[in-house]
Amino acid sequence: MSEYAIEIENISKFYKSSLALKNINLKLRLGDIFGLIGQNGAGKTTLIKILLGFSKQSSGNVKILDKANSVSIRNKIGYLPEKVVIHSFFTPIEFLYYMGKLFSINSKNLNKEIPILLEKVGLADKQKEKIGNFSKGMTQRLGLAQALLNKPEILILDEPGSGLDPTGLIDLRNIILNENKERNTTIFFNSHRLLEAEQLCDKIAILHKGELVASGSMNELTKKKNQILLKVSEINSKVLDFVTGISLDMKQVGDIIYFEPKPEIDLKKIPKQVVELDSMILKYEIQNENLEEVFLRVTGEK
């Protein structure tokens, strides 16, 4: 069996007047938590539809669990769409029972698992209420419960935080982490919430105008791992010459110097060396590039 849960090779998707995806290549290992981030319209949902078999790629190949997409493969996938739409006359128990039957889960297992799932997503006290009375966040929680109903090997979530309040977002994060830890479930989710992706993911890819512009772990994506912020009482010529000599890149903004030191430079020695140049340090900070900065850099957005 392959070590990969999802393999995407040179996927492109054309519509009559536009290109939605161009030569996308991705591999997700079994047990990965993967985040695909991008602006609205970047092509994230289009890629998910191709993975689920809802849409056919114009070119390229997709493998799910080392096989071409099929009904048997889709039975191993849990899916939460961005917009969860459920008939208002259902109660949560009725809805999950109905969905379970579509997966051919027997009644005994459903009667056992449904209350556990509703407890997990925070709807145990709402299990007999009509869904028509639910808020958007409650409906999203119920949608997550149905995505977990078949104990999927791969969980695909399209903007899972949509409609959730801060408590709901924390619950969502914990559920995702627990599913991954307890069952080694591979998680693939789309989001434009950069902090959510940064906190959760083993691997992140950035999709921009239909093209994959970056992919890797946060360590791999981060370019300026040791950018230094230096604020001194006076930026004299000796300080400028010193910083220039030890930097790969430098810029001055008022009384603050931002610079990226050369790899061989000992960061711990820099403050002492600056003080010896007759300048008082007011602030010295080692800054790591966050996902928002990575996103802006690789997409060219400002």
Buried (B, 14 or more C-beta within 10 A) or exposed (E): EEEBBBBBBEBBBBEEEEBBBBEBEBBBBBBBBBBBBBBEEBBBBBBBBBBBBEBEBBEBEBBBBBEEBEEEBBEBBBBBBBEBEBEEEBBBBBBBBBBBEEBEBEEEEBEEBBBEBBEBBBBEEBBEBBBEEBEEBBBBBBBBBBBBBBBBBBBBBBBBBBBBEEEBBEBBBEBBBEBBEEBEBBBBBBBBBBEBBBEBBBBBBBBBBBBBBBBEEBEEBBEBEBBBBBBBEEBEEEBBEBBEEBBEEBEEEEEBBBBBBEEEBEEEEBEEBBEEBEBEBEEBEEBEBEBEBBBEBBBEEE
